[in-house]
C-alpha cells in the first residue's frame, strides 16, 4: 500500500530492515579501529568491502550509477559522496563514512562521523550539534506528525547553534529499494509535508556546516563540498515508523555511533 507515493510496509517487513540495518551498523563499528593518522580512505573502503562480503551481504553502492566503491567517505569540508582514495588522513581530520548493504532484498543505510588523531574543539562541537540534531529529528517521528516536523526540529536546533543545515541533499525512503519517496528534508515548517504513518521506512541524515549551507559538486560528479570550504558533518540512521513512535534499524551494536562513544 502507498500513501502520497510513500510505501506503507507490513509489520513483518520490520524484521528484514532490522537485520539489514544491524549489519550496516556492525560494519561501521568494525571500521572504527581502522581510522587513524596516515590511513587512506581507499584502505578503509577495502576493509568495508571485505566486511560486506564476510557478513553475507551485498554492497548497494558498488555499481550504483557507475560508482565503484563500498562506501562514501567524506573528509573535513566534503559534505557527502566523497570518493575513497589514496590521500592519507592527517591529525584532526574528521570524516563521515556512509555504508549501505542489501540483505535478503532489504537495504540497510547508515553513516556516522570518525576522527583521525586528536579531535579539534571546533570540529567536536560541529559533530556534537549534528549528532544531536539527528536525535531531535528522530524524536519527532511518530504517527500523526509530519515530515515538516522532522525538518523543523533539526533546523531550529542547528541554527540556534549558529550553524547551517545543507539543503541540497536530503534523506529518503527505502526498504526493498535504495531510494524511494519521500524526500526527507532536514529543514521545514511544523505541520507541513506528508503525515507520518506506521510502516513508513526512511532515512534521516542531516548534513551540518560550520559556515554557510551552500554546496557544489566537483568535476567527478559525486563529491559535494561546502562552497565556503567550512567543515561539514553528517549522521544518518534508517527509521521505521511504529504505532507510537519509531524504531531505529541502524543502532550501533557496540555503542560506537558517536566518535567519542556517546551513546545513540
N, C-alpha and C positions, 0 to 999 in steps of 0.2 A: 504494500500500500504506500502511496505517496501523498504528501500534503504540500502544496505550493512547489512541487517538483522535488521535495525532500523526502527521501525514503524513510518509512516508519518500519523498523525492524521488529521481529518477533522476540519474545523472551528467550527462546532457545539460541538466538543469534549472539547473545551476550557472551556465551562461553567461547565461541570462536574468536571474538575480539579480545577476550581476556587472555587467551593463550598466545595469540599473535603479539599482543601488547607486552606480555611478560617477557617474551623472547627479545623483543626490541630493547626493553629496559635492561635485561640481563647483559646484552651486548654492550650497551652504554656503560654499565657497571664495569664490565671486564676491561674496557679500553682505558679506564681512568689511570691505571698504573703505567700506561704507555705514553702518557702526555708528560713530557719533560723537556728542559732546555737542551737543544741540539737534535731533538727528534724531528723528523719530517712528517708532514701531513700525508704524504704518499705512503709512508710506512704504517701510519695509523690506519689508513684506509685498507691496506693489505691485510692487517690484522683483523679488521672488521669483516672483510670478505671471507676470511678463514672461519670466523665465528659464525657467520650467516650459514655457511655450509655445515659446520660442526653441530649446530642446533637443528639441522634438518629443515631449514627454511630456504627461501629464495629471495634474492635482493630485488626490491621493486624499482630501484633506480638504475641498475645496470641495463642498458638498452632503452631506457625511457627517453624518448625524443633524441636518441643518439648519445645519451650520457653514458660514460664508461666506468663509473665508479660506484662502490657500495655505500658511499656516504657523501654528504656535502660537509666541508669543513671550512668555516668562515672565521678568519683571524682579524682581530682588532677592529678596523673600520669597515670590514666586509660585513654587510648586513645579512646576507643569506646566499645560498647556492655557490659557495666557494668551492673551487675545484682542487682536490688534493694534488700536491706537487712536491718538488724536491727542496724547496726552501726550508731551512731549519728554524725551529721555534727559538725565540730569544727570551731571556729572563723578563717576566712581566707580561708576556703575550697572553691575551685571552682568546679563547676560541669556542665557537659553537660547533658541536658535532651532531648531525642530523641523519638518522638511520630509519629506513622503512623496510620491513620484511613482509613476505607473504607466507602464511602458514595455513594449509588446508583451504586456500582460497580467500582467507581473511587478511586484511592489511593492518599491520601494527606500525605506527608512525610516532616518533618522538625525537626531541632534540634537547640538549642541555649545554651548559657552559662548563669549560675547564680552564685551568690556568697553568702555564709553564713557569716554574720557579716561584718567585715571590709576587703575590697579588698586590698591585699598586692600589692605594686608597681610593683614587678616583674610579678605577675600574671595579673595585669591590662594591662601591656604592651603586654604580650602574647595574651590576649583576644583582644586587640585593633588590633594587627597585623593580627590575624586570621580572625576577622570580616572584616577588610579592604581587605584582600586577597580574600575573597569570593566576595566582591563587585567588585573588579577588574576582577575576573573571569566572573561575570555576565555581566560586561561592554563589554567583548569580544564576547558575544553571539549575533550573527546576521547572516542571511543567507549569505553564501559565505565564512565566516570564517571557521576554522576547530576546532576540539576538542583539537588539539595540541596548538592552540592559547589560549584556556581557561587555559590549564595546565601551559603554559609558563607564562601567566600573573600572576598566583598565585605563581609559583615557584620563578620567578625573584624577585618579591616583598618580599616574605618571606626570601629568602636567603640574600637579601640586608640588612635585619634587623638582620642578624646573627642568624636566627632560621632555623629550618628544616621542610620540608614537609614529612609527612608519605607517604610511597609508598606501603605499604602492604594492604591498603584499598582505595576504590575509590567511586565516585558517580556512578549512574546507571540510565538506562532508567526506566520509569514507566508509568502508565496510568491505564488500567484495570488489570494490574498485578503489583506485588510488585517490582520485579526486572526483568529487560529486557535489551537487548543490547541498547546502548553501555556501556562499562566501561568508566566512565568519570574520567580520571587521573588528578591529581592536580599538575602535572609536565609535561614537554614535550617541544618540539621544535615547533616554529611557522610554520604553513603551513602543518603540518603532521596530520594524522588521518582522519577520515571521515569528509566530508564537511557538515556544518550545513545547514538544510533546514527548511522552515516554516512547523510547525506541529510536529516537534520533541519535546518530553517531556522527561525531565531527571532531576536528582538532581545534584547539585554541593555542596560538603560538605567537604571542606579541613580540615584536621587534622594537627595541627602545634605543634611542640615540641620546648621547650626552648633549649633542648640538641640535641642529635643525633636522626636520623629518625627511627632507628630500633625498632621493637616491638616484643613482644612474647605473645602468647595466654596461659592463665592459665589452670590448670587442669580441670576447669569446662567446657572447650571447647567453651566458649563465651568471657570472659573478656580479652581484649587486653590491655597490659600495655607497657610503654616505657621501653626498656631494661636497660637504664641508670637511670631509676626512676626520670627523669626530668618531669616537669609539661607539660601537653598537653591540648590543647583547640580545639574546633570544632564548626563551624556554618554550617547550612545546609538550603538551600531553594530548592523548586521544581520549575522548569522553563519550560515555553513553548516558542519555537521559533516563532516569529511573522514575518510579511512581512519585517519589518525594524529594528528588534531588538529582544526583548523578553518580556514576561510577567512573573512576579514572582507571583506564586499562593499562597505563604505562608507568605505574608507580615503580620506583627503584627497589628491587628486592633487597639490596644492601644498604638502603638509606643514603645513597650517593648522588641523588638528583641535583643537589646544590654543591658547588665546588668546595665550599667549606664544610660540607656534610651537614648542613642544616636540613632537618627532616622536611620532606614534602608532604 
